[in-house]
Amino acid sequence: MENINIYECQKRYILPTYPEAELILVKGQGAYVRNDKGREYLDFTCGIGVCNLGHCHRKVTSEISAQATELMHVSNLFMTRKQPLLAKKIIDSSFSGRVFFANSGSEANEGMIKFARKWGNKRGRNKIITMNNSFHGRSLATLAATGKSIYRKGFKPKTQGFIEIPFNDFRAVKEAYYKSGKKIAAVLLEPIQGEGGVIPADNNYIGNLRKFCTDNDILLMLDEVQTGMGRTGEFFAYKHYNIEPDLMSMAKGLGNGFPIGAFAVNDSVENVLTPGTHASTFGGSPLACSAAIAVFDAIYEENLLSNTAKMGGVLMEELNKLKKVNSSIRAIRGKGLMVGIEFATDVKKIIYKAREEGLLLIPAGKNVIRFYPPLNVTAEELIDGLNIFKKIIKVL
Ligand SMILES: Cc1ncc(COP(=O)(O)O)c(C=O)c1O
């Protein structure tokens, strides 16, 4: 190990699908990560909304460690103790329904799309309405559902069956429905578009959409991969809108860093996934489920939903003050600790400078910076991060 230059190794052996990153991170604890030279950074990216409990949360780490000595994986042809328990926790925190386990956001959405097609094909319609500017993953179907054609460049042919319309535009939903000859099986959207720039769906829009889907026997499918698991101050973001989805996907924060995804199907929807119709080798392994069970328990035991709402309020208030005195900030958006700051210009430089000053942030597109601190962030950590940010903005 000692004689290997890790930068050379990365360059030589890793397919270069990500932008080059000079930072080598070796250790994380709570809201902080450390690089290979011992420098500490305040991490307000949380692995893009994954490590919602902070790095190496004690409960998650100890549950994974204990489970790793008992049983790591068995085929889903056998039962384990952890998978049904986790499914119950998901349902107890959302709506009456059942769960399928996968390994990532893309895989959870892919399963949800397959569900909608099978359910729709039984009814003679299989088109799915999706939104401009959305993000649902990088598998071929989720890429086709994603409302950014740039991600599909070079990957023709596009998977068929998706009709893309503007987000937050209820009239466009009705138009697409009638234009398709009423051949719509489902509508798929993020309650708050994450990668698209932290853009929340409007209250009226979601209310109208829910009613339209119910009235026309269409499945309302929410992608809560980024918004779920407490990130917005509710366990799932749909709860801000006083509606229930028919299907919902989740991943990211579900395992706090251990890969796991899932989708839930409301009991009000006829189940079409019977034995042999869908599967995943690793989906819902005892190891992954033990991580996610610990995440659920920690969120409740540590009152993280109320901390998220409270700290989110502080963050919004401080950023709005900053907006008043800084004309380069165009808008502050989001809910809870899912916050986006839209700038008039490219944010690459700000993110780079923040890193130099010890604060890790992520962009969402060219003009938006995301603040995603852990849900257990303290007021002091939040203020420390904000102070670094303010210092950088001042010198813009
Ligand atoms: C809303 C949403 N859906 C799906 C995905 C894809 O998840 P994964 O990268 O785990 O496949 C993401 C990832 O950023 C996401 O934000």
PDBQT file of the ligand as one rigid body, heavy atoms in Angstrom, charges set to zero:
ROOT
HETATM    1  C1  LIG A 401     -34.448  12.186  -6.537  1.00  0.00    +0.000 C 
HETATM    2  C2  LIG A 401     -33.428  11.150  -6.898  1.00  0.00    +0.000 A 
HETATM    3  N1  LIG A 401     -33.826  10.002  -7.445  1.00  0.00    +0.000 NA
HETATM    4  C3  LIG A 401     -32.955   9.041  -7.794  1.00  0.00    +0.000 A 
HETATM    5  C4  LIG A 401     -31.598   9.219  -7.617  1.00  0.00    +0.000 A 
HETATM    6  C5  LIG A 401     -30.644   8.135  -8.021  1.00  0.00    +0.000 C 
HETATM    7  O1  LIG A 401     -30.166   7.492  -6.900  1.00  0.00    +0.000 OA
HETATM    8  P1  LIG A 401     -28.861   6.538  -7.004  1.00  0.00    +0.000 P 
HETATM    9  O2  LIG A 401     -27.722   7.403  -7.359  1.00  0.00    +0.000 OA
HETATM   10  O3  LIG A 401     -28.768   5.932  -5.624  1.00  0.00    +0.000 OA
HETATM   11  O4  LIG A 401     -29.150   5.523  -8.034  1.00  0.00    +0.000 OA
HETATM   12  C6  LIG A 401     -31.134  10.399  -7.042  1.00  0.00    +0.000 A 
HETATM   13  C7  LIG A 401     -29.694  10.636  -6.881  1.00  0.00    +0.000 C 
HETATM   14  O5  LIG A 401     -29.217  11.723  -6.710  1.00  0.00    +0.000 OA
HETATM   15  C8  LIG A 401     -32.067  11.399  -6.678  1.00  0.00    +0.000 A 
HETATM   16  O6  LIG A 401     -31.680  12.562  -6.154  1.00  0.00    +0.000 OA
ENDROOT
TORSDOF 0
